[in-house]
Amino acid sequence: MTINIFKNTVLLFVFCMISCGSKTSKKQVLQNEILKEKIEQKDIIVGANQTEKYLPLLNGKRVGIVANQTSVIFKNDSTYTHLVDSLMSLNINVKKVFSPEHGFRGTADAGELVKDGKDTKTGLPILSLYGNSKKTAPKDLNDIDIMIFDIQDVGVRFYTYISTLHYIMEACAEANIPLIVLDRPNPNGHYVDGPTLEPENKSFLGMHPIPLVHGMTIGEYAKMINGEQWLANGVQCNLTVISVENYTHQTSYSLVIRPSPNLPNDKSIELYPSLGLFEGTNINAGRGTEFQFQRYGAPFLDKNIFTFTYTPVENFGAKYPKHKGELCYGEDLTNETIKGGISLKWLMKAYNNATDKSLVFNTANFIKHAGTDKLQQQIEDGLSEEDIKATWQEGIEKFKKIRANYLLYK
């Protein structure tokens, strides 16, 4: 499989072509840069594509798969097939699929309960891991010999796939079922930032004492869950991680498939760690538009300050967006770029320029998203972004030391 993510290489090539009349030395420099890009940014091979490493573990076994729409094997022609379909075509005995938030095909709203069902294409039973229970029942594992987990993550604590990972590891450990994690790159894997979760604020939006952005792949994170004995009663899962090839944490990675309905593109994924905090407020973060997590707004933000407007409506992934049908005043962030950290400036600007500040925070929900009750208080007290971020540093440095024990990539 190959995924070409080397936009800079293409741009350099075009520039080189249109500059053919330049001096030879300049042309040579550009050619060297192109070569350097090609060497540094090799084609990434995700875990699912390395079938030679995990098919032998599946032969003769009854297999369960935790999967969604991102669980695919890529082809050389830039198309892909679903992992479940591929394994069944190879006569692997797939017994059932376990689906996370948003469901097996990735169409359910955020927070919407996902029901058990049957896949219309394969006829396989689908058991929800985001229904009334977030952990699979022991009876549902009676006919499973080995489990596969293959879901694209985006590296943010309140993105619930890592909580699903925790519970599937716990269930597998208790049932003595081996788990194979097919690893994928983390598009936000190049930095660690944000407040560290306090134990008293543990929820499905954050189960472990980690910063808001953890800078790990799902495979590395699984190793940490095991190693730090975060599973109930300190049990450990029989874990195998199929690592990504030709990847480092500094390698840029553009997702081919939406990891969830409201993360439609690279920009939304880049801004998600910052704008995701709006999920714990009464401010809309672009749901109900085609620019999810690329804008924010609310009817109660000062229209003299916020001249950009939009009206959320029901759409794919958002049946009931905040302020549905209401004119929202806010900001368009489609041209914003942030690298290597969370930005609080938009949340702070919204709070400071709300016509009624009491309308901004949904306190209990915001605490779950932030993982701490301190952040809301700091914003309300008027602390600067710099001063707030300074309070995160001790937790970040402590986490980085633990994280170093589980990294598979530089």
Secondary structure, 3 states (H helix, E strand, C coil): CCCCCCHHHHHHHHHHHHCCCCCHHHHHHHHHHHHHHHHHCCCCECHHHCHHHHHHHHCCCEEEEEECCCCEEECCCCCEEEHHHHHHHCCCEEEEEEECCCCCCCCCCCCCCCCCEECCCCCCEEEECCCCCCCCCHHHHCCCCEEEEECCCCCECCCCHHHHHHHHHHHHHHHCCCEEEECCCCCCCCCCEEEECCHHHCECCECCCCEEECCCCHHHHHHHHHHCCCCHHHCCCCEEEECCECCCCCCCCCCCCCCCCCCCCHHHHHHHHHHHHHHHECCECCCCCCCCCCEEEECCECCCCCCEEECCCCECCECCCCCCCCCEEEEECCCCCCCCCCCCHHHHHHHHCECCHHHCECHHHHHHHHCCCHHHHHHHCCCCHHHHHHCCHHHHHHHHHHHCCCCCCC
